[in-house]
Every structure is written in structure tokens, then in C-alpha cells.
Amino acid sequence: MRNVPRILILTLVATLLAGCGDKRILEDLGFTQTTSYDLLPTGELDITLSIPLADPEAKSKRMILRTTSVSSKESRIKMAMQTHLNLVSGQLRNSIFGLTLSKEGIWNHIDTLIRDPSISPQVKVTVINGNAGELLRKDYKQQPRTGKYIDKMLQKEAEGQNVPKVTLYHFARDYYDDGIDPIAPVLKDIGDHIAIDGIGLFRDDRYMTKIEPKDALIFAFLRGRFKQGELSVDLSRETHSDKQMAMLSGLMSTRKVKVNLGRNGQTTVTFAIRITGSILEYIGPYNLSDHSDKKKLENQIASHIIDKSEVMVRMMQKHKVDSLGIGTHVRNRMSYKAWKSMNWNDDVYPKVRVLFDVSVKIKDYGKFR
Amino acid sequence: MRTMKEALSYAHVVILIYMVQTGVTVFSLPQIEAQYFGTNGWLSVLFVFAAVSVNIFFMALVYRIGNGKSIFDLMEQVLPKWTLIPLYGFLIGVWSMIGLMIVKEYVLIFQMMAFPTTDPMLLKLVVDLLILYLVTKGIYNIGKAASVFFWLNVWMLFLLFFFFGDFDWSRMTTFVFQGGEDRKEGFIAIASAFLGYELCMLLFPYADRKTKIIRATLMGNGLLTFSYLTLSIVAFGFFSVQQLKEMMFPLLDLMAYIVLPFVERLENFFYGLFLFSIIVTSTVYLWAATETSKRLFPRIASKYLSFVLVAFQYAVSFLPDTLDEVKNWLELFGQIEIGIAIGLPLFVLILLIVHKATRRGN
């Protein structure tokens, strides 16, 4: 037994000594934080790296490297020749893709990122409505370093369900799954700031269309369960009245998907969505402390969500993108042979009848009657 | 301390068997399941578990009928020793090769992740010295060391809770074993990930009645099945099947996905902890090879035998130098070892029956 501590120490020493071979000196490393990819008209890639600098003597807070090349790893070799730092990608947080490239397909680049063991599967995948390199190279005066700015914003917005959290892992998972298509948040430059520009919907690895930011929460209801979010609904149209607005906060939502394979080949999918939240703002005729008024409002919000959902799903069916993963649920009701023999995205999905069963529950309405 | 007749304790054998069984294959296990069995490939673990349990049952028969004597004694009481030399040589070769290949694969993966330019053979040398040091201390101390290493290792199972958020049952599909390749091959590949239990046959002389060695082996195997099963279920609900097929080491990707509020990219650290389980696996295989060589060279002290074996296998391990080559070698020796795991107890059983029959005849 007394040998055990000795062996433990030896193991530790062995592990530590192994570190002497491949040295990594912090000051000599350039930690790539964000990489942008754009497609040039020539077919080559325009790649930009953003590297935060910790050197107090440096004038700028970050280093920008840019090159054109055929592949992303080739560009890394080219860019390494432009700097005194050793470029490493262990701290990479975000990979942003220009719209033109996203429309052509981004799998080759995702594949490269996944293959590299030093790159985390938690690296975010983001589409830029416009030129990704330009956005990354630009300094936003009132904001932190652009790379960090994007990263922090995406993280915060994902917590509020305004964009989905999409990492290399999520993208690859949905890319390979035959019952769902990948998605990615879309950003754009609006002058002094960067703004969320919606949710990009992919077919395989090609960007097809996007969900507008104002509908992001509807998309979140349909995509799965979540625990935090805010929704503002304009109910004027539903009620044909003057002005009626409600703002729900602290939203919690669960989703169930029911599939009914009809005998005549008509597949019906029902989304059962249960939403609870608190009212923080209400402009309209109802008295929220009145039980029947509150019920009416709940129903109106629910029918508003149903209307919006119907439009959204119809749009996705038109573009043949199954971003909600309806396919996974249909697949689970079929035999393997039947599933494999059908062309889900092209033939079946656009014709699926999608129904919604939405219930909204107002937990509370603030501290004012 | 009792020095008269030390015996392995029940808990030590359980942990030892579990640690020997956990090898490098665990890193690619979900990929193997997806590749050969397709959808819901994790179920295959249960079939292998059943097969291994039957296999252990035959070892139990050897233990019972042979009265807990060493299998070498049992063989030598029937056959003249010189006829067993080829068998012993074969066992020594296979066992030391498995021990060596496991370390080599581990080191190559480590190199890919963390030390791209360090010579893998240097890393392997360090690990091999440790193994040599441990193996010369004898099986009792190996058992105790394994228990300490076990606790450094087993808590990682709790990390699987981290994947709860992105886990989705519907991703698993309702299809069972669809879209896979040759299932027979897959069965063998997964069975290789269970190997190590067969070495319990060499532990017989070091156990006594209180050890309940067969029950301990079954228990160790059960523990391993539990950890494989939870890992595989999490992997199949976290990754999509097609994605799993494309991955080299799903467990590494799982570990890389873990982010704690204050630190991320912990996979190197977690991977480092697996070294302990690799050391135990390799050590016990080397110990088994040493035990066998003692039969051939009873006059030579076992630590010299271990040294020669380590030196020999270190020399051989220069041959395969890419990850794919090492994987292929390991696969080959895994298949041979499955043959040994099934064949050896049957062989000894037949000898036992012959022995009993001839004795009765006399």
C-alpha cells in the first residue's frame, strides 16, 4: 500500500514533464477569437482573423489579419506569415460567414473546424447579412472589441430566445440528422452597432431564408422548450379594436409534437404549446384582475401566436426547410423502410398539414390591478 | 499486516476487473455502435454483456472443478510441460501486445490533442516505466493501486449530467439497428471493449473463498456495462446517428463540449485522468504475460521477466506509428484475445474432465 502514493507522484511528474516538449508561451501566442469567411467573386475565400491583444504596449486592442486563399487552413499558414505571434485556435469563440458564402454552402469550413482537435465544439456559427469580414474589421466605438462584442451579444440574446444558440456541435448534429435542418443566427451592421437580423434557415449546409427578428420568439415556441423570454404582441388586428398591446415577460414554454399519419397519405402534425408568463405591459380594454377578462386576453394572445405560427410554417414549407425538426417526429412514427424510401424535404414536408394547439397562461400581471 | 497468506479482497477484484476492462476503446465506443449497428446501437452493449456473462460462467466452472487452483497447474497436471510451451508463448505474445497497443493508442490520441510535436515514443516510455514499476509490485499492490485510480476516474460519470440540456430522445429514432454495417463484426468490436475480464482466470491462486472471485468479476463487468450503457445512451441522444458514424472519438467531443462557468476546454484534463485506467489495463495484461513467462522460466525473478517483456514490447511498438495502424493492430489482437477468452476456459475444462476420467480409470 505504501507504494501507491509513490506511484501517484510519479504519474503526476510524468504528466507534468510531458509538458516540456511542446512549449506554449503566452506572450508569443495569438489567440484567434473570431474568424470570418467570405466568398469572393473569383471563387476564393476572403478570410479575416481577429486576435485580442493583451500587450499593454500595443496601440490597438486587437490584431486583424486578412488574406485570400482557397482553404481556411491554407489561409492560416498565410496569415501566420504576417505576424510575430504563433496563431492558435484553442480560444476560438465564433466563426462568422458572409451571406454569399452561406448561400453557396458552408459545410467544408465547418468540417475543417470540427476536424481540428484544438477547436472547441462550442464555437458559435453565425451568418452575417452582408460582408462578414467588413463587419469583423470594423471598430464599433461604443462597444467592446468587435469579436467579443458579437460573442457576448449572441450569448445574451440566446438566453432570451431572440436567437438560437448554434455552435459547431449543433450545426453538425442537425446537418447529419435527416429529420431536421440546421439554423444559425443572422447579424448585420447598422452603422454604429451590430444588430440581430433574424434566424437563418439552412437546407443541408446552404442558407435559404431567414426568420425576421420580431418573429424570433414564435420560432422559439415552435422549436422546443425554454425558460426565459419576452414577447410583445400587438392584438389590434385580432380584436379589430383600436389599440391593444400586451407584453409578456418571464416566459416559459413547452412543446409537444403529435403526428398523425392519415390513411390517404396526408400527414398531420400538431404542435401542442403551453406558455406561461407574466404581463408587464398592457394597453387595452380589459381589466386584468377580472378573471373572465384575463381568460379572454389569454385566448387572444394564443390565437395571435397561432396566426403567426401558421404563416411561419407555411413559409418554411415553401422553402422546403424543416428547421423545426418535424421530420424527426414523423420519422419516429414510421418504419425504417418507409422513412428511407420517401424524400422528406422535397415531397412530403411541403404537403404536411400543421396544426397548432396553443394555450397561454398569465401567471401574474405585476403589482398594479 | 498479515504476510502469511494474503488474498485479494472482493472489492479489489471488482474494481480491478472494471479498470482492466476500461481501455482506449471507450473513446470510440459510441462510434463503433453507430457504425455497425446504426440506430439505437447502444442496445448492443446489453447483448455483449450477456455474452460476456456466459463466458464468465465457463470460467466459474474452471474455478469450481479445479478447486481454485491456477489454470497453469491444472493444465500441467494433465499435459507434459513441453507441449504447453507454444501455448504459453502465444499467450505471452498476445497479452504483452495488447498491453502495449493500448498505451500506444492512448499516447497517439494525447499527442493529437495536446502535444503535436513531442515524440510519442518518449511519452510512451514514461508511461511504460510507470507500468513496469507497478507490475513488479505484484498483483496485490496492483489491486490496491487500481482502487485508488478508480476514484480518480469514476466520478467522471457524473459529468454526463451536463448533456441533459441538449439531450433529446426523439433524436434516437424508434428504429432498432437500422442503417448499420456488418453486425457480426460490430459485435466483435464491442466485445473487444469488454476485454479484460478473462484475466480473472489468472487471479484464481491469489483469491480465497472470501474473495468470491467469480461474483466479483461479474460485478466488475456489470459496473462496466453500466458505465458503457450510460455513456452510449447519452451519446445517442446528444449526437445524431449519422454524425456519430463520422466521428473518430465521440467521448472526446463530449468532454470538449463541457463548459464550466470559470473554465472550458477541459478535455485535456479529463483525458489525462483516463491515463490511470489505461495504466491499470496495460499493467494487468503485462502482469498476466509475466505470470505466464514464470512458467517457462521459473528460475528467473519475475521482475527481470517483466523488464524483458516491457523492453521487447517497447521495441515492437516502434512499428505501427499512425493512429490507424495502431487501431488495426489493436483490433486484430482484440479478436485473438476474444478467442483466448472463449477458448482457454473450454480447453482447461476439457483437460479437467480428462483428468478426472483418467483418475477414476486408475
Interface residues (C-beta under 8 A of the other chain):
Chain A: M1 N3 V4 I7 L8 L10 T11 A14 T15 L17 A18 G21 D22 G90 P117 S118 S120 P121 Q122 Y169 H170 A172 R173 D174 Y175 Y176 D177 D178 G325 T328 H329 R331 N332 R333 Y336 W339 K340
Chain B: T39 M112 M113 A114 F115 P116 T117 T118 D119 L122 L123 V126 V127 L129 L130 Y133 L134 K137 N141 K144 A145 V148 D166 S170 R171 T173 T174 F175 Q178 G179 F238 F239 S240 V241 Q242 Q243 E246 L252 D253 A256 Y257 V259 E264 R265 G272 L275 F276 I279
